[in-house]
């Protein structure tokens, strides 16, 4: 098990990796709009057409 300085370095490295991963995901508005649009699709059980929900 890591102790002292090695433990702190490991925690810092893990935190940096997590922050980098979160930053890479980001909050891209265009991707969010596409995901929201995809979530608002309904497939008609009769004709199997894809219908969008309009608010």
Secondary structure as a PSIPRED ss2 file (coil, helix, strand):
# PSIPRED VFORMAT (PSIPRED V4.0)

   1 X C   1.000  0.000  0.000
   2 X C   1.000  0.000  0.000
   3 X C   1.000  0.000  0.000
   4 X H   0.000  1.000  0.000
   5 X H   0.000  1.000  0.000
   6 X H   0.000  1.000  0.000
   7 X H   0.000  1.000  0.000
   8 X H   0.000  1.000  0.000
   9 X H   0.000  1.000  0.000
  10 X H   0.000  1.000  0.000
  11 X H   0.000  1.000  0.000
  12 X H   0.000  1.000  0.000
  13 X H   0.000  1.000  0.000
  14 X H   0.000  1.000  0.000
  15 X H   0.000  1.000  0.000
  16 X H   0.000  1.000  0.000
  17 X H   0.000  1.000  0.000
  18 X H   0.000  1.000  0.000
  19 X H   0.000  1.000  0.000
  20 X H   0.000  1.000  0.000
  21 X H   0.000  1.000  0.000
  22 X H   0.000  1.000  0.000
  23 X H   0.000  1.000  0.000
  24 X H   0.000  1.000  0.000
  25 X H   0.000  1.000  0.000
  26 X C   1.000  0.000  0.000
  27 X C   1.000  0.000  0.000
  28 X C   1.000  0.000  0.000
  29 X H   0.000  1.000  0.000
  30 X H   0.000  1.000  0.000
  31 X H   0.000  1.000  0.000
  32 X H   0.000  1.000  0.000
  33 X H   0.000  1.000  0.000
  34 X H   0.000  1.000  0.000
  35 X H   0.000  1.000  0.000
  36 X H   0.000  1.000  0.000
  37 X H   0.000  1.000  0.000
  38 X H   0.000  1.000  0.000
  39 X H   0.000  1.000  0.000
  40 X C   1.000  0.000  0.000
  41 X E   0.000  0.000  1.000
  42 X E   0.000  0.000  1.000
  43 X E   0.000  0.000  1.000
  44 X C   1.000  0.000  0.000
  45 X C   1.000  0.000  0.000
  46 X C   1.000  0.000  0.000
  47 X C   1.000  0.000  0.000
  48 X C   1.000  0.000  0.000
  49 X C   1.000  0.000  0.000
  50 X E   0.000  0.000  1.000
  51 X E   0.000  0.000  1.000
  52 X E   0.000  0.000  1.000
  53 X C   1.000  0.000  0.000
  54 X C   1.000  0.000  0.000
  55 X C   1.000  0.000  0.000
